[in-house]
Amino acid sequence: VQYPLDHVAVAVEDLEAAVPLYTALTGGAATPRERLPSQGVDVVFVGEGAGRIELIAPVGDDSPVARFLARRGPGLHHLAYRVPDLTATLAELRARGVPLIDETPRLGAHDRLVAFVHPRASGGVLIELVQE
Ligand code: CO
């Protein structure tokens, strides 16, 4: 595996309502709710390792996740892959003509560097790259 799966993210309207099922499924604890003002979301991770789930809920009505929920309803939001050098991976993808949402890394949940690949590159599924 070149880039292991880091997490799978599910967009929900209500974080607290979603946590118990994913806690039961993963057998893991939920992290404290973290607010990411730059993305307009609250985030909770449930479980450990590659099978963990990131639950995301919008804060306010004008974030990308709020628009996602309004348009498509709750559901799978993105897959996240773990990369050792995010800047290098972005350069490699750009050289291959892969459309990127983020041309440079930005700060994501748990203060990790992240960048998003445009879903038109990947079968309509948003892809997040997370630096280890
Ligand atoms: Co994520």
Backbone and ligand atoms as CSV (ligand in chain L), in Angstrom:
chain,resi,resn,atom,element,x,y,z
A,1,VAL,N,N,0.845,-1.195,0.000
A,1,VAL,CA,C,0.000,0.000,0.000
A,1,VAL,C,C,0.872,1.234,0.000
A,2,GLN,N,N,0.681,2.085,-1.006
A,2,GLN,CA,C,1.480,3.310,-1.022
A,2,GLN,C,C,0.971,4.300,0.028
A,3,TYR,N,N,-0.316,4.561,-0.028
A,3,TYR,CA,C,-0.893,5.516,0.915
A,3,TYR,C,C,-2.023,4.831,1.675
A,4,PRO,N,N,-1.813,4.486,2.947
A,4,PRO,CA,C,-2.869,3.804,3.697
A,4,PRO,C,C,-4.067,4.720,3.951
A,5,LEU,N,N,-5.212,4.093,4.047
A,5,LEU,CA,C,-6.416,4.835,4.412
A,5,LEU,C,C,-6.249,5.362,5.829
A,6,ASP,N,N,-6.553,6.619,6.029
A,6,ASP,CA,C,-6.461,7.214,7.368
A,6,ASP,C,C,-7.818,7.199,8.053
A,7,HIS,N,N,-8.839,7.662,7.355
A,7,HIS,CA,C,-10.188,7.633,7.925
A,7,HIS,C,C,-11.217,7.796,6.814
A,8,VAL,N,N,-12.440,7.511,7.167
A,8,VAL,CA,C,-13.587,7.734,6.298
A,8,VAL,C,C,-14.478,8.748,6.993
A,9,ALA,N,N,-14.905,9.778,6.265
A,9,ALA,CA,C,-15.688,10.847,6.880
A,9,ALA,C,C,-17.142,10.785,6.434
A,10,VAL,N,N,-18.021,10.969,7.409
A,10,VAL,CA,C,-19.464,10.949,7.181
A,10,VAL,C,C,-20.024,12.297,7.619
A,11,ALA,N,N,-20.780,12.938,6.740
A,11,ALA,CA,C,-21.420,14.218,7.065
A,11,ALA,C,C,-22.778,13.943,7.703
A,12,VAL,N,N,-23.002,14.569,8.837
A,12,VAL,CA,C,-24.261,14.396,9.571
A,12,VAL,C,C,-24.789,15.759,10.002
A,13,GLU,N,N,-26.079,15.775,10.312
A,13,GLU,CA,C,-26.675,17.004,10.846
A,13,GLU,C,C,-26.363,17.140,12.344
A,14,ASP,N,N,-26.307,16.005,13.045
A,14,ASP,CA,C,-26.251,16.005,14.514
A,14,ASP,C,C,-25.156,15.036,14.964
A,15,LEU,N,N,-24.039,15.586,15.423
A,15,LEU,CA,C,-22.911,14.736,15.834
A,15,LEU,C,C,-23.287,13.796,16.969
A,16,GLU,N,N,-23.910,14.345,18.000
A,16,GLU,CA,C,-24.202,13.523,19.189
A,16,GLU,C,C,-25.083,12.338,18.833
A,17,ALA,N,N,-26.013,12.556,17.900
A,17,ALA,CA,C,-26.920,11.474,17.520
A,17,ALA,C,C,-26.183,10.375,16.770
A,18,ALA,N,N,-25.110,10.750,16.062
A,18,ALA,CA,C,-24.416,9.780,15.220
A,18,ALA,C,C,-23.349,8.996,15.973
A,19,VAL,N,N,-22.836,9.555,17.065
A,19,VAL,CA,C,-21.692,8.942,17.745
A,19,VAL,C,C,-21.975,7.530,18.279
A,20,PRO,N,N,-23.127,7.277,18.935
A,20,PRO,CA,C,-23.287,5.950,19.560
A,20,PRO,C,C,-23.184,4.778,18.588
A,21,LEU,N,N,-23.770,4.896,17.414
A,21,LEU,CA,C,-23.700,3.776,16.471
A,21,LEU,C,C,-22.258,3.520,16.056
A,22,TYR,N,N,-21.519,4.598,15.731
A,22,TYR,CA,C,-20.151,4.387,15.269
A,22,TYR,C,C,-19.246,3.931,16.412
A,23,THR,N,N,-19.553,4.334,17.624
A,23,THR,CA,C,-18.816,3.804,18.771
A,23,THR,C,C,-19.045,2.302,18.887
A,24,ALA,N,N,-20.280,1.876,18.702
A,24,ALA,CA,C,-20.587,0.456,18.773
A,24,ALA,C,C,-19.924,-0.316,17.643
A,25,LEU,N,N,-19.919,0.251,16.452
A,25,LEU,CA,C,-19.359,-0.456,15.293
A,25,LEU,C,C,-17.844,-0.578,15.378
A,26,THR,N,N,-17.179,0.482,15.803
A,26,THR,CA,C,-15.717,0.476,15.803
A,26,THR,C,C,-15.162,-0.064,17.118
A,27,GLY,N,N,-15.960,-0.065,18.158
A,27,GLY,CA,C,-15.462,-0.467,19.457
A,27,GLY,C,C,-14.531,0.544,20.075
A,28,GLY,N,N,-14.439,1.712,19.473
A,28,GLY,CA,C,-13.519,2.729,19.961
A,28,GLY,C,C,-14.252,3.900,20.589
A,29,ALA,N,N,-13.491,4.690,21.320
A,29,ALA,CA,C,-14.068,5.861,21.954
A,29,ALA,C,C,-14.164,7.008,20.946
A,30,ALA,N,N,-14.985,7.982,21.279
A,30,ALA,CA,C,-15.092,9.193,20.472
A,30,ALA,C,C,-14.166,10.259,21.039
A,31,THR,N,N,-13.486,10.977,20.149
A,31,THR,CA,C,-12.661,12.092,20.588
A,31,THR,C,C,-13.570,13.256,20.979
A,32,PRO,N,N,-13.047,14.194,21.775
A,32,PRO,CA,C,-13.845,15.388,22.052
A,32,PRO,C,C,-14.170,16.139,20.758
A,33,ARG,N,N,-15.319,16.782,20.760
A,33,ARG,CA,C,-15.713,17.579,19.600
A,33,ARG,C,C,-14.680,18.688,19.360
A,34,GLU,N,N,-14.234,18.799,18.123
A,34,GLU,CA,C,-13.272,19.838,17.762
A,34,GLU,C,C,-13.895,20.741,16.707
A,35,ARG,N,N,-13.783,22.054,16.900
A,35,ARG,CA,C,-14.316,23.001,15.916
A,35,ARG,C,C,-13.202,23.448,14.978
A,36,LEU,N,N,-13.490,23.416,13.671
A,36,LEU,CA,C,-12.540,23.897,12.666
A,36,LEU,C,C,-13.166,25.107,11.986
A,37,PRO,N,N,-12.917,26.303,12.531
A,37,PRO,CA,C,-13.575,27.502,11.996
A,37,PRO,C,C,-13.283,27.725,10.519
A,38,SER,N,N,-12.073,27.355,10.079
A,38,SER,CA,C,-11.715,27.597,8.675
A,38,SER,C,C,-12.587,26.775,7.735
A,39,GLN,N,N,-13.114,25.657,8.215
A,39,GLN,CA,C,-13.952,24.820,7.362
A,39,GLN,C,C,-15.426,24.872,7.760
A,40,GLY,N,N,-15.717,25.577,8.847
A,40,GLY,CA,C,-17.106,25.713,9.265
A,40,GLY,C,C,-17.732,24.418,9.737
A,41,VAL,N,N,-16.930,23.592,10.413
A,41,VAL,CA,C,-17.447,22.300,10.875
A,41,VAL,C,C,-17.008,21.988,12.302
A,42,ASP,N,N,-17.798,21.117,12.932
A,42,ASP,CA,C,-17.376,20.420,14.140
A,42,ASP,C,C,-17.074,18.976,13.748
A,43,VAL,N,N,-16.048,18.408,14.398
A,43,VAL,CA,C,-15.549,17.085,14.017
A,43,VAL,C,C,-15.390,16.218,15.255
A,44,VAL,N,N,-15.781,14.944,15.133
A,44,VAL,CA,C,-15.508,13.938,16.157
A,44,VAL,C,C,-14.958,12.710,15.431
A,45,PHE,N,N,-13.864,12.160,15.929
A,45,PHE,CA,C,-13.358,10.896,15.406
A,45,PHE,C,C,-13.802,9.767,16.325
A,46,VAL,N,N,-14.215,8.651,15.716
A,46,VAL,CA,C,-14.648,7.497,16.487
A,46,VAL,C,C,-13.825,6.294,16.041
A,47,GLY,N,N,-13.276,5.570,17.017
A,47,GLY,CA,C,-12.496,4.382,16.699
A,47,GLY,C,C,-11.020,4.701,16.574
A,48,GLU,N,N,-10.260,3.666,16.186
A,48,GLU,CA,C,-8.808,3.761,16.139
A,48,GLU,C,C,-8.322,3.311,14.776
A,49,GLY,N,N,-7.186,3.862,14.357
A,49,GLY,CA,C,-6.509,3.344,13.176
A,49,GLY,C,C,-7.290,3.568,11.902
A,50,ALA,N,N,-7.014,2.704,10.932
A,50,ALA,CA,C,-7.516,2.935,9.583
A,50,ALA,C,C,-9.027,2.813,9.489
A,51,GLY,N,N,-9.653,2.108,10.394
A,51,GLY,CA,C,-11.101,1.962,10.306
A,51,GLY,C,C,-11.864,3.067,10.990
A,52,ARG,N,N,-11.163,4.083,11.450
A,52,ARG,CA,C,-11.886,5.076,12.233
A,52,ARG,C,C,-12.730,5.973,11.335
A,53,ILE,N,N,-13.719,6.534,11.953
A,53,ILE,CA,C,-14.703,7.342,11.250
A,53,ILE,C,C,-14.602,8.775,11.752
A,54,GLU,N,N,-14.619,9.709,10.810
A,54,GLU,CA,C,-14.680,11.127,11.150
A,54,GLU,C,C,-16.112,11.581,10.901
A,55,LEU,N,N,-16.777,11.992,11.945
A,55,LEU,CA,C,-18.123,12.544,11.801
A,55,LEU,C,C,-17.992,14.051,11.725
A,56,ILE,N,N,-18.610,14.648,10.712
A,56,ILE,CA,C,-18.513,16.092,10.538
A,56,ILE,C,C,-19.913,16.683,10.441
A,57,ALA,N,N,-20.094,17.788,11.129
A,57,ALA,CA,C,-21.380,18.487,11.104
A,57,ALA,C,C,-21.108,19.970,10.889
A,58,PRO,N,N,-21.953,20.634,10.127
A,58,PRO,CA,C,-21.699,22.047,9.836
A,58,PRO,C,C,-21.974,22.935,11.045
A,59,VAL,N,N,-21.234,24.048,11.093
A,59,VAL,CA,C,-21.524,25.124,12.036
A,59,VAL,C,C,-22.003,26.291,11.176
A,60,GLY,N,N,-23.262,26.621,11.262
A,60,GLY,CA,C,-23.803,27.670,10.389
A,60,GLY,C,C,-24.231,27.100,9.052
A,61,ASP,N,N,-24.701,28.012,8.180
A,61,ASP,CA,C,-25.374,27.584,6.942
A,61,ASP,C,C,-24.531,27.761,5.691
A,62,ASP,N,N,-23.351,28.358,5.806
A,62,ASP,CA,C,-22.658,28.754,4.574
A,62,ASP,C,C,-21.338,28.029,4.367
A,63,SER,N,N,-21.120,26.919,5.086
A,63,SER,CA,C,-19.891,26.158,4.879
A,63,SER,C,C,-20.092,25.147,3.750
A,64,PRO,N,N,-18.999,24.648,3.183
A,64,PRO,CA,C,-19.140,23.597,2.161
A,64,PRO,C,C,-19.917,22.381,2.663
A,65,VAL,N,N,-19.734,22.027,3.933
A,65,VAL,CA,C,-20.445,20.849,4.453
A,65,VAL,C,C,-21.940,21.141,4.607
A,66,ALA,N,N,-22.281,22.382,4.975
A,66,ALA,CA,C,-23.704,22.751,5.035
A,66,ALA,C,C,-24.333,22.641,3.653
A,67,ARG,N,N,-23.597,23.098,2.644
A,67,ARG,CA,C,-24.127,23.001,1.269
A,67,ARG,C,C,-24.215,21.551,0.811
A,68,PHE,N,N,-23.226,20.738,1.227
A,68,PHE,CA,C,-23.261,19.303,0.908
A,68,PHE,C,C,-24.527,18.666,1.481
A,69,LEU,N,N,-24.816,18.961,2.753
A,69,LEU,CA,C,-25.998,18.368,3.399
A,69,LEU,C,C,-27.282,18.857,2.742
A,70,ALA,N,N,-27.321,20.147,2.397
A,70,ALA,CA,C,-28.525,20.697,1.777
A,70,ALA,C,C,-28.771,20.052,0.413
A,71,ARG,N,N,-27.697,19.789,-0.298
A,71,ARG,CA,C,-27.815,19.268,-1.658
A,71,ARG,C,C,-28.022,17.766,-1.678
A,72,ARG,N,N,-27.296,17.051,-0.821
A,72,ARG,CA,C,-27.255,15.584,-0.942
A,72,ARG,C,C,-27.756,14.861,0.284
A,73,GLY,N,N,-27.931,15.594,1.377
A,73,GLY,CA,C,-28.330,14.933,2.618
A,73,GLY,C,C,-27.129,14.294,3.291
A,74,PRO,N,N,-27.341,13.716,4.478
A,74,PRO,CA,C,-26.242,13.079,5.196
A,74,PRO,C,C,-25.667,11.918,4.392
A,75,GLY,N,N,-24.378,11.648,4.608
A,75,GLY,CA,C,-23.790,10.497,3.915
A,75,GLY,C,C,-22.285,10.577,3.851
A,76,LEU,N,N,-21.718,9.662,3.051
A,76,LEU,CA,C,-20.270,9.621,2.880
A,76,LEU,C,C,-19.773,10.965,2.356
A,77,HIS,N,N,-18.791,11.543,3.029
A,77,HIS,CA,C,-18.304,12.862,2.639
A,77,HIS,C,C,-16.927,12.798,1.987
A,78,HIS,N,N,-15.990,12.100,2.597
A,78,HIS,CA,C,-14.692,11.936,1.942
A,78,HIS,C,C,-13.950,10.720,2.480
A,79,LEU,N,N,-12.970,10.277,1.692
A,79,LEU,CA,C,-11.989,9.283,2.116
A,79,LEU,C,C,-10.683,10.017,2.334
A,80,ALA,N,N,-9.966,9.639,3.383
A,80,ALA,CA,C,-8.696,10.307,3.669
A,80,ALA,C,C,-7.557,9.304,3.621
A,81,TYR,N,N,-6.522,9.656,2.844
A,81,TYR,CA,C,-5.322,8.838,2.747
A,81,TYR,C,C,-4.168,9.531,3.439
A,82,ARG,N,N,-3.328,8.723,4.065
A,82,ARG,CA,C,-2.194,9.232,4.833
A,82,ARG,C,C,-0.954,9.245,3.945
A,83,VAL,N,N,-0.307,10.399,3.837
A,83,VAL,CA,C,0.882,10.513,2.984
A,83,VAL,C,C,2.046,11.027,3.825
A,84,PRO,N,N,3.269,10.610,3.490
A,84,PRO,CA,C,4.418,11.046,4.292
A,84,PRO,C,C,4.805,12.492,4.030
A,85,ASP,N,N,4.613,12.960,2.787
A,85,ASP,CA,C,5.049,14.310,2.415
A,85,ASP,C,C,3.962,14.919,1.533
A,86,LEU,N,N,3.099,15.689,2.153
A,86,LEU,CA,C,1.916,16.185,1.448
A,86,LEU,C,C,2.289,17.107,0.289
A,87,THR,N,N,3.259,17.981,0.487
A,87,THR,CA,C,3.669,18.887,-0.584
A,87,THR,C,C,4.156,18.098,-1.797
A,88,ALA,N,N,4.924,17.050,-1.551
A,88,ALA,CA,C,5.435,16.224,-2.650
A,88,ALA,C,C,4.295,15.500,-3.357
A,89,THR,N,N,3.340,14.988,-2.594
A,89,THR,CA,C,2.214,14.270,-3.198
A,89,THR,C,C,1.368,15.221,-4.037
A,90,LEU,N,N,1.137,16.441,-3.548
A,90,LEU,CA,C,0.374,17.418,-4.327
A,90,LEU,C,C,1.093,17.749,-5.633
A,91,ALA,N,N,2.413,17.886,-5.570
A,91,ALA,CA,C,3.178,18.190,-6.780
A,91,ALA,C,C,3.069,17.040,-7.776
A,92,GLU,N,N,3.123,15.818,-7.268
A,92,GLU,CA,C,3.028,14.636,-8.126
A,92,GLU,C,C,1.652,14.573,-8.797
A,93,LEU,N,N,0.610,14.825,-8.025
A,93,LEU,CA,C,-0.748,14.775,-8.587
A,93,LEU,C,C,-0.946,15.902,-9.608
A,94,ARG,N,N,-0.451,17.091,-9.275
A,94,ARG,CA,C,-0.585,18.222,-10.188
A,94,ARG,C,C,0.112,17.910,-11.518
A,95,ALA,N,N,1.280,17.293,-11.423
A,95,ALA,CA,C,2.026,16.944,-12.636
A,95,ALA,C,C,1.254,15.944,-13.490
A,96,ARG,N,N,0.415,15.142,-12.843
A,96,ARG,CA,C,-0.398,14.162,-13.575
A,96,ARG,C,C,-1.721,14.757,-14.044
A,97,GLY,N,N,-1.931,16.037,-13.772
A,97,GLY,CA,C,-3.143,16.701,-14.227
A,97,GLY,C,C,-4.366,16.439,-13.369
A,98,VAL,N,N,-4.158,15.967,-12.157
A,98,VAL,CA,C,-5.278,15.700,-11.255
A,98,VAL,C,C,-5.782,17.025,-10.678
A,99,PRO,N,N,-7.078,17.320,-10.797
A,99,PRO,CA,C,-7.583,18.586,-10.261
A,99,PRO,C,C,-7.594,18.584,-8.731
A,100,LEU,N,N,-7.072,19.658,-8.163
A,100,LEU,CA,C,-6.951,19.778,-6.717
A,100,LEU,C,C,-7.839,20.908,-6.213
A,101,ILE,N,N,-8.434,20.713,-5.057
A,101,ILE,CA,C,-9.136,21.811,-4.395
A,101,ILE,C,C,-8.114,22.684,-3.668
A,102,ASP,N,N,-7.171,22.044,-3.010
A,102,ASP,CA,C,-6.118,22.765,-2.284
A,102,ASP,C,C,-4.796,22.594,-3.017
A,103,GLU,N,N,-4.246,23.696,-3.482
A,103,GLU,CA,C,-2.954,23.638,-4.161
A,103,GLU,C,C,-1.806,23.523,-3.160
A,104,THR,N,N,-2.062,23.970,-1.934
A,104,THR,CA,C,-1.047,23.882,-0.885
A,104,THR,C,C,-1.697,23.303,0.368
A,105,PRO,N,N,-0.907,22.673,1.250
A,105,PRO,CA,C,-1.455,22.084,2.475
A,105,PRO,C,C,-2.072,23.147,3.380
A,106,ARG,N,N,-3.113,22.762,4.103
A,106,ARG,CA,C,-3.668,23.637,5.132
A,106,ARG,C,C,-3.882,22.821,6.395
A,107,LEU,N,N,-4.209,23.523,7.476
A,107,LEU,CA,C,-4.346,22.868,8.775
A,107,LEU,C,C,-5.734,22.242,8.904
A,108,GLY,N,N,-5.769,20.955,9.234
A,108,GLY,CA,C,-7.030,20.253,9.419
A,108,GLY,C,C,-7.222,19.831,10.867
A,109,ALA,N,N,-8.082,18.829,11.067
A,109,ALA,CA,C,-8.383,18.351,12.419
A,109,ALA,C,C,-7.097,17.858,13.088
A,110,HIS,N,N,-7.031,18.036,14.393
A,110,HIS,CA,C,-5.893,17.600,15.204
A,110,HIS,C,C,-4.593,18.229,14.716
A,111,ASP,N,N,-4.704,19.445,14.125
A,111,ASP,CA,C,-3.523,20.196,13.697
A,111,ASP,C,C,-2.653,19.423,12.717
A,112,ARG,N,N,-3.280,18.610,11.910
A,112,ARG,CA,C,-2.515,17.926,10.872
A,112,ARG,C,C,-2.661,18.678,9.544
A,113,LEU,N,N,-1.634,18.592,8.717
A,113,LEU,CA,C,-1.690,19.211,7.392
A,113,LEU,C,C,-2.532,18.345,6.468
A,114,VAL,N,N,-3.465,18.988,5.775
A,114,VAL,CA,C,-4.374,18.265,4.882
A,114,VAL,C,C,-4.497,19.028,3.567
A,115,ALA,N,N,-4.972,18.325,2.544
A,115,ALA,CA,C,-5.340,18.956,1.274
A,115,ALA,C,C,-6.392,18.066,0.620
A,116,PHE,N,N,-7.288,18.703,-0.146
A,116,PHE,CA,C,-8.364,17.948,-0.784
A,116,PHE,C,C,-8.156,17.897,-2.294
A,117,VAL,N,N,-8.438,16.705,-2.840
A,117,VAL,CA,C,-8.423,16.476,-4.279
A,117,VAL,C,C,-9.850,16.662,-4.774
A,118,HIS,N,N,-10.012,17.247,-5.942
A,118,HIS,CA,C,-11.363,17.495,-6.440
A,118,HIS,C,C,-12.086,16.183,-6.745
A,119,PRO,N,N,-13.350,16.068,-6.342
A,119,PRO,CA,C,-14.057,14.795,-6.557
A,119,PRO,C,C,-14.237,14.416,-8.022
A,120,ARG,N,N,-14.109,15.371,-8.936
A,120,ARG,CA,C,-14.240,14.967,-10.339
A,120,ARG,C,C,-13.046,14.125,-10.787
A,121,ALA,N,N,-11.993,14.124,-9.965
A,121,ALA,CA,C,-10.833,13.285,-10.281
A,121,ALA,C,C,-11.026,11.847,-9.817
A,122,SER,N,N,-12.039,11.613,-8.994
A,122,SER,CA,C,-12.074,10.362,-8.222
A,122,SER,C,C,-13.484,9.797,-8.106
A,123,GLY,N,N,-14.177,9.773,-9.225
A,123,GLY,CA,C,-15.480,9.109,-9.235
A,123,GLY,C,C,-16.524,9.792,-8.381
A,124,GLY,N,N,-16.362,11.092,-8.179
A,124,GLY,CA,C,-17.372,11.823,-7.427
A,124,GLY,C,C,-17.193,11.773,-5.927
A,125,VAL,N,N,-16.130,11.097,-5.464
A,125,VAL,CA,C,-15.860,11.031,-4.018
A,125,VAL,C,C,-14.725,12.002,-3.687
A,126,LEU,N,N,-14.996,12.868,-2.725
A,126,LEU,CA,C,-13.969,13.796,-2.277
A,126,LEU,C,C,-12.846,13.017,-1.591
A,127,ILE,N,N,-11.589,13.338,-1.917
A,127,ILE,CA,C,-10.431,12.682,-1.329
A,127,ILE,C,C,-9.640,13.710,-0.523
A,128,GLU,N,N,-9.350,13.342,0.727
A,128,GLU,CA,C,-8.493,14.161,1.573
A,128,GLU,C,C,-7.138,13.462,1.699
A,129,LEU,N,N,-6.083,14.243,1.606
A,129,LEU,CA,C,-4.735,13.728,1.882
A,129,LEU,C,C,-4.288,14.319,3.207
A,130,VAL,N,N,-3.805,13.456,4.088
A,130,VAL,CA,C,-3.397,13.871,5.427
A,130,VAL,C,C,-1.926,13.541,5.604
A,131,GLN,N,N,-1.159,14.536,5.999
A,131,GLN,CA,C,0.266,14.251,6.247
A,131,GLN,C,C,0.427,13.527,7.565
A,132,GLU,N,N,1.249,12.495,7.567
A,132,GLU,CA,C,1.480,11.671,8.772
A,132,GLU,C,C,1.990,12.528,9.908
L,1,CO,CO,CO,-11.148,14.025,7.085
